[in-house]
């Protein structure tokens, strides 16, 4: 009877119940870092969007906005899922990433253009007029002109004025 040696696999590390090779550990670490950064960015963007919505519209329409957002998300996920099932996944994901980057870039450029336009004035280049500062109204005669806080005999601070009889 001959005994054949079984070749040993590359060193493996246990990660929960999944055994990882050394080259997979680096991929898991980098993918985990990217996922953590993307999740943090998505959470900050969602928080900012909620704050801007509440500042502009108020809480009265928040439920309708969340329902509409969820319906749009379900529709987009259905379309993307259908595309990924029918076409090459890698190409679909690359096209979605490139399209998303283009949309975000276009929105950023539009926001900068609107901000620059608003800072420069209207279409004819006219700046909005600066409202005049209202004049300070005169002090009414009923207010005493010599109001000086001083302590009285009990140590409490009182205002002595020309109209005060004490």
Secondary structure, DSSP 8 states (H G I E B T S, - for coil): ---------S-EEEETTEEEEHHHHHHHHHHHHHHHHHHHHHHHHHHHHHHHHHHHT-GGGHHHHHHHHHHHHHHHHHHHHHHHHHS-HHHHHHHHHHHHHHHHHHHHHHHHHHHHHHHH-STTS---------------TTS-S--EEEE-TTS-EEEE-TT---
